Amino acid sequence: MARLDEHTSLIVVKEGNKLHIKIYYSRGGIKRYKTNVYVKDKAQFIKDKGFKKNNALNPSSFQDDKKKLDELQLKIETIIEEFEREHLVKPTATQLDALISNYKENSQKSFTYISDYLQEYINIIDGKERNSKSLPKAVESALSQFWDFKNRKYFFNEIDEKFISEFIDFLLFYKPKRVKASSSLPKPVHHLNSPTTFDSQFGMNNNTLLKRLDAFCTFVKWAMRVHKIEVDYAKIKDAIKDNISTKRITKYSNIEFAFRTVDEVRLLASQDFENSITDDYYPEYINGVEKMKGVSSNVLIRAKDYFIISILTGNRISDLRAIKAHHVALGKQTAKKTQGQFWLNSNESVHKLLRKHNFDMKMSETKYNKCIKVFLKQFYRNFLKQEDKLVYIFERRGNYEQVEQVPYFSLAESHSGRRSFATIAYHAGKSKRSIMQFTGHTSEKEFDKYIQLEPEKDMKDFADLMSV
């Protein structure tokens, strides 16, 4: 990383009746770059070995002037360092002048790091609902880890095809999950030859990557609009499009967990099953290491009850948390994610479970998701005494595909309750439009993607038909 005074130094030059601090660089010539920061006394500047408040021409603005001075010098240091890294020699004074001029030509706000406005963007997003801020925060985390990985920061006008390509490769294969990037971390171990296996602690799949890239573009557009950063946005979009095509990054879908009949849900909601629930464990990653964490039967029962409420109402987790007594009385609720109003199934089954827990879920979505897998494991293995129903799922990263077989219940997450509501109602013959009034879907196209159909049954029907 670039450091102050590594390749440049600060000097004081007399200009008329003012003493101007300039950034000095010497190699194959001499360059002095103005900072528009001034001092009272040159000898005092030399004695202090730098810019001090007692020598500032405007003491009241010392902190702002000091920050401006440090940032400008550091960014010139960074330009020199990047040139040296690529060419193995420092730029001449003339070359440095050209590099700086190039930055000025390509950006209205010269020497602007992407990170300069990222925190401001996140602070603005923090005032919004959780669903609208999760993606921007994920992008902020990804960029910070990328800078640590590359051991440098980037300017806005460095966002080109090379930057996009390296950022995508990092996200697909090298981004640590759950922990901050660090040189002390073990390196990812991916096996990309057949059979392909990915290191589950690093990287992300194509679907997640595409969402991150969309959110990154949204941030760039915000910086252009709010801070007048001048970048060629069309070129950035083209670079993303070209990389997506070259690396063959396509969306895909897997089978998703959902109950298909109310009878299954009634067994899950039975007192006999609740009485059988025992303390258990779920895996948790701490500093990249998997450890088993205990969870009490009471917590599992609360998670089970809220999962059942989700199945009976079709609620997203954000709306599940928000259900209050007046929503039950009205039979209506406003979606946190879309702000649209939807119907709420508020029958006695739902109301009884909500009253049981005093309308308070008392757990994070992450913990809720882990608990769902634990109580469903106990439900199928211990209570129903069923053998695991194994299904194949795959993960795509670029052109690589990993295939594995997992228990069906292990695919369940918070959204599985809402998906179960839609699936059960659809198979019971309810119209799409009537179901959508409860789930909050606004288009049949999106709803069709959501319903858990029965591809296994379709495949068997065709296998029976197309045989000789």
Buried (B, 14 or more C-beta within 10 A) or exposed (E): EBEBEEBBBBBBEEEEEEBBBBBBBEBEEEBBBEBEBBBBBBEBBEEBEBBBEEBBBEEEEBEEBBEBBEBBBBBBBBBBBBBEEEEEEBBBBEBBBEBBEEBEEBBBBBBBBBBBBBEEBBEEBEEEBEBEBBBBBBBBBBBBBBBBBBEBBBBBBBBBBEBBBBBBBBBBBBBBEEBEBEEEBEEBEBEEEEEBBBBEBBBBBBBBBBBBBEBBBEBBBBBBEEBEBBBEBEEBBEBBEEBBEEBEBEEEEBBBBBBBEBEBBEBBBEEEBBEEBEEBEBEBEEEBEEEEEEBEBEBBBBBBBBBBBBBBBBBBBBBBBBBEEEBBEEEEBEBBEBEEEBBBBBEEBBBEBBEEBEBEBEBEBEBBBBBBBBBBBBBBBEBEEEEBEEBEBEBBBBEBBBEEEBBBBBBBBBBBBBBBBBBBBBBEEEEBEEBBBBBBBEEEEEBEEBBBBEEEEEEEEEEEEEEE
